[in-house]
Amino acid sequence: MEDEKADNQANNDPMINKDTDKDNAPAVVATPNEAKDYEELKDKMLRIAAEFDNYKKRTQNEVSRARVHGKVELIRQIIPVLDEFELAIISLQVTKRAKDGTNVFKGIEMVYANLKESLSKSGLSEIRTDGTFDPMSHEAIMTKSDESESGKIIEVVKKGYMFEGVLVRPASVIISSGEPKENND
């Protein structure tokens, strides 16, 4: 009997919504001020959640960049070794015909190839130098008179390297001035 009275009161109460939720409990009707406060708090919560999500993404990005820059420093220290191996190979190519220099040449060439491959697998790549000068990745150390178009790379003095999109060292190049050599015959 009391249960029936409670049900009747709930049905007649204007503050109680007659629709029910999942648990079959009656939902309470909020006043306009309460509804406004609820919407403001909900909006504030959503904004804070979005800010936190952006913060997590920013932090992950910064950690990733810090790792790359840490590796870049290591790569910068190893690149001169690549340069020295390359120079040794070039100088041994001149004396390659001598029997005693052939094995040394092959050994140095293998070490150079292995080091270069290991660095490449870690994310190091050579900067392309088979085209026009790019001030973002090349360093012009000299211009020469040449029949090529102005700004075309005609010689590489020192290779340049990128590591996972970060410039480690620009390529040192000689570029064409675009003026043909004058013959003083």
C-alpha positions as CSV (number, residue, x, y, z in Angstrom):
1,M,0.0,0.0,0.0
2,E,2.8,2.4,0.9
3,D,4.6,1.4,-2.4
4,E,1.5,2.4,-4.3
5,K,1.4,5.8,-2.6
6,A,5.0,6.4,-3.4
7,D,4.5,5.5,-7.0
8,N,1.5,7.8,-7.2
9,Q,3.4,10.7,-5.6
10,A,6.3,10.1,-8.1
11,N,3.8,10.2,-11.0
12,N,2.3,13.4,-9.8
13,D,5.6,15.2,-8.8
14,P,6.5,17.8,-11.4
15,M,10.2,17.7,-10.4
16,I,10.5,14.0,-11.3
17,N,10.8,13.1,-15.0
18,K,8.4,10.3,-15.9
19,D,11.0,8.8,-18.3
20,T,13.4,6.4,-16.6
21,D,17.0,5.6,-17.2
22,K,18.8,2.2,-17.5
23,D,18.3,1.3,-13.9
24,N,14.6,2.1,-14.1
25,A,15.1,4.9,-11.5
26,P,13.2,8.1,-12.1
27,A,15.4,10.9,-13.4
28,V,15.2,14.2,-11.5
29,V,14.2,17.3,-13.5
30,A,16.7,20.1,-13.0
31,T,15.9,23.7,-12.5
32,P,17.0,26.1,-15.3
33,N,19.9,27.4,-13.1
34,E,21.0,23.8,-12.3
35,A,20.9,22.9,-16.0
36,K,23.0,26.0,-16.8
37,D,25.5,25.1,-14.1
38,Y,25.6,21.5,-15.4
39,E,26.3,22.6,-18.9
40,E,29.0,25.0,-17.8
41,L,30.7,22.3,-15.7
42,K,30.4,19.8,-18.5
43,D,31.9,22.3,-21.0
44,K,34.7,23.1,-18.5
45,M,35.4,19.4,-18.0
46,L,35.6,18.8,-21.8
47,R,38.0,21.7,-22.2
48,I,40.3,20.4,-19.5
49,A,40.2,16.9,-21.0
50,A,41.1,18.3,-24.4
51,E,43.9,20.4,-22.9
52,F,45.3,17.4,-21.1
53,D,45.2,15.3,-24.3
54,N,47.1,18.1,-26.1
55,Y,49.6,18.2,-23.3
56,K,50.2,14.5,-23.6
57,K,50.7,14.7,-27.3
58,R,53.1,17.7,-26.9
59,T,55.1,15.9,-24.3
60,Q,55.4,12.8,-26.4
61,N,56.5,15.0,-29.3
62,E,59.1,16.7,-27.2
63,V,60.5,13.5,-25.9
64,S,60.8,12.1,-29.4
65,R,62.6,15.3,-30.6
66,A,64.9,15.1,-27.6
67,R,65.9,11.5,-28.5
68,V,66.6,12.5,-32.1
69,H,68.7,15.5,-31.1
70,G,70.6,13.2,-28.7
71,K,71.4,10.9,-31.5
72,V,72.3,13.8,-33.8
73,E,75.1,14.7,-31.4
74,L,76.5,11.2,-31.5
75,I,76.2,11.1,-35.3
76,R,78.1,14.5,-35.5
77,Q,81.0,12.9,-33.7
78,I,81.0,9.8,-35.9
79,I,80.8,11.6,-39.3
80,P,84.5,12.7,-39.2
81,V,85.4,8.9,-39.0
82,L,83.4,8.4,-42.2
83,D,85.3,11.2,-43.8
84,E,88.7,9.8,-42.8
85,F,87.8,6.4,-44.1
86,E,86.7,7.9,-47.4
87,L,90.0,9.8,-47.7
88,A,92.0,6.6,-46.9
89,I,90.1,4.7,-49.6
90,I,90.8,7.5,-52.1
91,S,94.5,7.6,-51.3
92,L,94.8,3.8,-51.4
93,Q,93.1,3.7,-54.8
94,V,96.1,5.5,-56.1
95,T,98.5,2.9,-54.7
96,K,96.1,0.0,-55.3
97,R,98.3,-1.5,-57.9
98,A,101.0,-2.3,-55.3
99,K,100.5,-5.8,-53.9
100,D,100.9,-4.9,-50.3
101,G,98.3,-2.1,-50.4
102,T,95.5,-4.2,-51.9
103,N,94.5,-6.0,-48.8
104,V,94.7,-2.8,-46.7
105,F,92.5,-1.1,-49.2
106,K,89.9,-3.9,-49.2
107,G,89.9,-3.9,-45.3
108,I,89.4,-0.2,-45.0
109,E,86.7,-0.3,-47.7
110,M,84.8,-3.0,-45.8
111,V,85.0,-1.1,-42.5
112,Y,83.8,2.0,-44.3
113,A,80.9,0.2,-45.9
114,N,79.8,-1.5,-42.6
115,L,80.0,1.8,-40.7
116,K,78.0,3.6,-43.4
117,E,75.4,0.8,-43.4
118,S,75.0,0.9,-39.6
119,L,74.6,4.6,-39.5
120,S,72.1,4.4,-42.4
121,K,70.0,1.9,-40.5
122,S,70.0,4.2,-37.5
123,G,68.5,7.0,-39.7
124,L,71.5,8.8,-41.2
125,S,71.2,9.7,-44.9
126,E,73.5,11.6,-47.3
127,I,72.3,14.9,-48.7
128,R,71.7,14.7,-52.4
129,T,74.2,16.8,-54.4
130,D,73.2,15.9,-57.9
131,G,71.4,19.1,-58.8
132,T,71.0,22.7,-58.0
133,F,72.5,24.4,-54.9
134,D,70.0,24.4,-51.9
135,P,71.1,26.8,-49.1
136,M,69.1,24.8,-46.6
137,S,71.2,21.6,-47.2
138,H,74.4,22.7,-49.0
139,E,77.2,25.1,-48.1
140,A,78.8,26.7,-51.2
141,I,82.5,27.1,-50.5
142,M,83.5,28.3,-53.9
143,T,82.1,29.1,-57.3
144,K,83.8,28.2,-60.6
145,S,83.3,29.3,-64.1
146,D,81.6,26.4,-65.9
147,E,79.3,26.0,-68.8
148,S,76.6,24.6,-66.5
149,E,73.7,26.7,-65.4
150,S,74.3,29.1,-62.5
151,G,73.9,27.5,-59.1
152,K,74.4,23.9,-60.3
153,I,76.6,21.8,-58.1
154,I,79.7,20.8,-60.0
155,E,81.8,19.2,-57.2
156,V,81.3,17.9,-53.7
157,V,84.1,18.7,-51.3
158,K,82.5,17.2,-48.2
159,K,79.4,15.1,-48.0
160,G,76.4,16.4,-46.0
161,Y,74.2,14.4,-43.8
162,M,70.6,14.4,-42.4
163,F,69.5,12.3,-39.4
164,E,65.7,11.6,-39.2
165,G,64.9,15.0,-40.9
166,V,67.4,17.0,-38.9
167,L,70.4,18.6,-40.7
168,V,73.6,17.2,-39.1
169,R,76.0,18.8,-41.5
170,P,75.4,20.6,-44.8
171,A,77.2,19.3,-47.9
172,S,80.2,21.5,-48.8
173,V,80.0,22.0,-52.5
174,I,81.5,24.0,-55.4
175,I,78.9,25.5,-57.6
176,S,78.8,26.9,-61.2
177,S,78.8,30.6,-61.6
178,G,77.1,30.1,-65.0
179,E,79.8,31.8,-66.9
180,P,81.9,29.7,-69.3
181,K,85.6,29.6,-68.9
182,E,87.4,32.2,-71.0
183,N,90.1,30.8,-73.3
184,N,93.1,33.2,-73.6
185,D,94.7,31.4,-76.6
